[in-house]
Amino acid sequence: MSGFGKEGSRTPAAGVIATSSSSVWESLGLQPLAGGRLPSHGTGEASRQEAKRNHPAQEPSPLYVLNRISFTRSDEAVGLAAVTCNDGRKIAQRLLAHRRPQKSFFETLIRSLIILCVAIAVVLSSISVCDGRWLFARGQLFGLWHFCTVSNGSVLKCVTDLSLAQVEGLSVGAIPIRSMVSFAVVVAIFGLELLMVSQVCEDANARRKWSMGSVLILVSFLLSATGVLSFSILVKDHLTFTGFTLTYWCEFVAAFLFFLNGISGLHINSLTHPRNRVGKI
């Protein structure tokens, strides 16, 4: 076998750790071979008798095998061998992966503000979708769920049949619009949850959770913006700047906050990503 000189003075190969205690070898899962010696290259009883005469006082020592390299307890002169460069690099990578990242005060502050703004946007979007009355023009109130008219006695009369608004495509187009803005709120809630969990549980996957949460916030922006723009296109004949209601502006501000915080979340995550730490180690 490789890594051995004369019998009785075998030395381990480079890059392997050897100790003089057999209990340490056994704790590593090494099993002694029968007889405690390497197989003799000679044949017959004469070769075995010759080996006994050459080493009359030597007691057979257990033979251990690790990665096809044999070791015996006679290797007591060897202390600890150096760990190879590849093993050291792998150990450094594992330690860096499991180490909790150290964040500065400003990074923590910015991430907290992003979470707060996303929470505000979710509340604004929820209020806007639940109310759904987005445009008031010519005594008529156009919305996602209802169409309302204001009589002379200032009594608001609302119906769920949007075809009565006599706006082409509103009754059909309102269905995907309210579906998109409603789904945007749901996606934003999941994104907000991922952002919060990434800050509370700072494990090895914290940055990945933050990135996923930021992407979901951007998806919410796309859905909300598409819904707002589609509604504006459908009621373009009745469209006035002063006719937009407060709930419409709530949805508009929520879409803007979704975009701003989604982009900011991805940007700060890329700025604080430790790209070169492993290489430096």
C-alpha positions in Angstrom: 0.0 0.0 0.0 1.1 3.6 -0.7 2.5 5.8 2.1 4.6 3.1 3.9 8.3 2.4 4.2 9.6 -0.5 6.2 7.2 -2.5 8.3 7.0 -1.1 11.8 7.8 2.5 10.8 4.9 3.3 8.5 4.0 6.9 8.1 0.7 8.4 7.0 0.2 10.1 3.6 0.2 13.9 3.5 -3.1 15.7 4.3 -4.4 13.1 6.7 -4.7 13.5 10.5 -3.2 10.7 12.6 -3.1 10.3 16.4 -1.6 7.8 18.8 -4.8 6.9 20.5 -6.7 4.0 19.1 -10.0 5.3 20.6 -9.6 8.4 18.4 -9.3 6.2 15.3 -12.3 4.2 16.4 -14.4 7.4 17.0 -13.7 8.3 13.4 -15.3 5.0 12.3 -12.0 3.2 11.5 -12.0 -0.6 11.8 -8.9 -2.6 12.5 -8.1 -5.4 10.1 -7.6 -8.9 11.3 -4.0 -9.7 12.4 -3.0 -6.0 12.7 -0.5 -6.1 9.9 -0.3 -5.7 6.2 -0.4 -8.8 4.1 3.0 -10.3 3.6 4.4 -10.4 0.1 6.1 -13.8 0.8 4.4 -17.1 0.5 4.2 -20.1 2.8 5.1 -20.8 6.4 8.8 -19.9 5.8 8.0 -16.3 5.1 5.9 -16.0 8.3 8.7 -17.5 10.5 11.3 -15.2 8.9 9.1 -12.2 9.8 8.7 -13.4 13.4 12.5 -13.8 13.8 13.2 -10.3 12.4 10.8 -8.7 14.9 10.6 -11.0 18.0 9.6 -8.3 20.5 7.2 -6.3 18.4 3.6 -6.8 19.3 1.2 -6.7 16.4 -0.6 -3.4 16.4 -4.1 -2.8 15.0 -4.2 -1.8 11.4 -6.6 1.0 10.4 -7.8 1.9 6.9 -8.9 5.3 5.9 -9.5 6.2 2.2 -7.6 3.1 1.1 -4.5 4.2 3.1 -3.4 2.0 6.0 -2.2 3.2 9.4 -1.0 1.4 12.6 -0.6 2.4 16.2 3.2 2.3 15.6 2.8 5.8 14.0 3.1 7.5 17.4 5.9 9.8 16.2 3.5 11.6 13.9 1.4 14.4 15.5 -1.1 16.3 13.4 -0.7 16.6 9.6 -1.6 19.8 7.9 -5.1 20.1 6.4 -5.1 20.5 2.7 -5.9 23.8 1.0 -9.2 22.6 -0.5 -10.5 21.3 2.9 -9.6 24.6 4.5 -11.5 26.6 1.9 -14.6 24.4 2.3 -14.4 24.9 6.1 -14.2 28.6 5.6 -17.2 28.7 3.3 -19.3 26.7 5.8 -18.4 29.0 8.7 -19.2 32.0 6.6 -22.6 30.6 5.5 -23.7 29.7 9.0 -22.4 32.9 10.6 -25.0 35.5 11.3 -24.4 38.6 9.1 -23.5 41.8 10.9 -25.7 44.7 9.7 -25.1 48.4 10.3 -27.5 50.7 11.9 -28.4 52.5 8.7 -29.1 49.2 6.9 -31.4 48.1 9.7 -33.2 51.5 9.6 -33.7 51.4 5.8 -35.0 47.8 5.9 -37.4 48.8 8.7 -38.7 51.8 6.8 -39.3 49.6 3.7 -41.3 47.2 5.7 -43.3 50.1 7.2 -44.0 51.7 3.8 -45.1 48.3 2.4 -47.5 47.9 5.3 -49.0 51.3 4.7 -49.4 50.5 1.0 -51.2 47.3 1.8 -53.7 49.2 4.1 -54.3 51.9 1.5 -54.8 49.3 -1.3 -57.2 47.3 0.8 -59.3 50.3 1.6 -59.4 51.4 -2.0 -60.4 47.9 -3.2 -63.1 47.4 -0.6 -64.8 50.8 -1.3 -64.2 50.6 -5.1 -65.8 54.0 -5.9 -63.1 55.7 -7.9 -64.6 58.4 -10.1 -67.4 61.0 -9.6 -68.5 62.8 -12.7 -71.8 64.5 -13.8 -73.7 63.3 -10.7 -72.6 59.7 -11.3 -70.2 57.6 -9.2 -68.3 55.0 -11.1 -66.7 52.1 -9.2 -65.4 48.6 -9.3 -68.4 47.1 -7.5 -71.2 49.6 -7.8 -72.6 52.3 -10.0 -74.2 55.2 -8.1 -76.4 58.2 -9.0 -77.0 61.3 -6.9 -80.6 62.6 -7.0 -81.7 66.1 -6.3 -82.3 65.2 -2.7 -78.6 64.2 -2.3 -79.7 60.6 -1.9 -77.1 58.1 -3.2 -78.6 55.3 -5.1 -76.2 52.4 -5.9 -76.7 49.3 -8.1 -74.4 46.4 -8.8 -75.3 46.3 -12.5 -72.6 48.3 -14.1 -74.2 48.2 -17.5 -76.6 50.9 -16.2 -73.7 53.3 -16.3 -74.0 53.3 -20.1 -70.2 53.1 -20.4 -68.9 50.8 -23.1 -67.0 47.9 -21.8 -67.3 48.9 -18.1 -69.5 46.0 -17.0 -67.1 43.5 -18.6 -63.8 45.3 -17.9 -64.5 45.8 -14.3 -64.3 42.1 -13.6 -60.6 41.7 -14.5 -59.8 45.1 -12.9 -61.1 44.3 -9.5 -59.6 40.8 -9.8 -56.2 42.3 -10.4 -56.3 44.9 -7.7 -57.6 42.3 -5.2 -54.9 39.8 -6.1 -52.3 42.6 -5.8 -53.3 43.0 -2.1 -52.9 39.3 -1.5 -49.5 39.1 -3.2 -48.4 42.2 -1.2 -49.3 40.6 2.1 -47.2 37.6 1.3 -44.3 39.8 0.2 -44.6 41.8 3.4 -44.6 38.6 5.5 -41.4 37.4 3.8 -39.7 40.8 4.4 -40.6 40.6 8.1 -39.5 37.0 8.5 -36.2 37.7 6.9 -35.5 40.4 9.5 -36.8 38.4 12.5 -35.1 35.1 11.6 -31.6 36.0 10.4 -30.5 32.7 9.1 -28.5 31.7 6.0 -31.6 32.2 3.8 -32.6 35.6 5.2 -31.3 37.5 2.1 -33.1 35.1 -0.2 -36.4 35.6 1.7 -35.9 39.4 1.4 -35.3 39.2 -2.3 -38.4 37.0 -2.8 -40.5 39.5 -0.7 -39.2 42.4 -2.8 -40.1 40.6 -6.1 -43.6 39.9 -4.8 -44.0 43.6 -3.9 -43.0 44.5 -7.5 -45.6 42.0 -8.8 -48.2 43.8 -6.6 -47.2 47.1 -8.3 -47.7 45.6 -11.7 -51.1 44.3 -10.8 -52.2 47.5 -9.1 -50.9 49.8 -11.9 -52.5 47.7 -14.5 -55.9 47.9 -12.7 -55.7 51.7 -12.2 -54.7 52.3 -15.8 -57.3 50.0 -17.2 -60.1 51.7 -15.2 -58.9 55.1 -16.4 -59.0 53.9 -20.0 -62.6 52.5 -19.6 -64.0 55.8 -18.2 -61.9 58.1 -20.4 -65.1 59.9 -21.7 -66.0 60.9 -18.1 -62.5 61.5 -16.9 -61.6 64.7 -15.0 -58.7 65.4 -12.7 -61.0 66.6 -9.9 -63.4 63.7 -10.4 -61.1 61.1 -8.9 -62.2 60.1 -5.5 -60.1 59.6 -2.4 -60.1 55.9 -2.7 -58.7 56.1 -6.3 -55.8 58.2 -5.0 -55.3 55.6 -2.2 -54.8 52.9 -4.9 -52.6 55.2 -6.9 -50.3 56.0 -3.9 -50.3 52.3 -2.9 -49.1 51.3 -6.4 -46.4 53.9 -6.2 -45.3 52.7 -2.8 -45.2 49.1 -4.1 -42.9 50.1 -6.9 -40.6 52.3 -4.7 -40.2 49.8 -2.0 -39.8 46.8 -4.3 -37.0 48.4 -6.2 -35.4 49.7 -2.9 -35.5 46.3 -1.4 -33.7 44.6 -4.3 -31.2 47.5 -4.4 -30.2 47.4 -0.8 -30.0 43.6 -0.9 -27.5 43.8 -3.7 -25.5 46.5 -2.1 -25.0 44.6 1.2 -24.4 41.2 -0.4 -21.0 39.7 0.7 -19.7 38.8 -2.7 -16.0 38.7 -2.0 -15.8 37.6 1.6 -15.1 33.9 0.8 -12.5 34.9 -1.8 -10.6 37.0 0.7 -10.6 34.2 3.2 
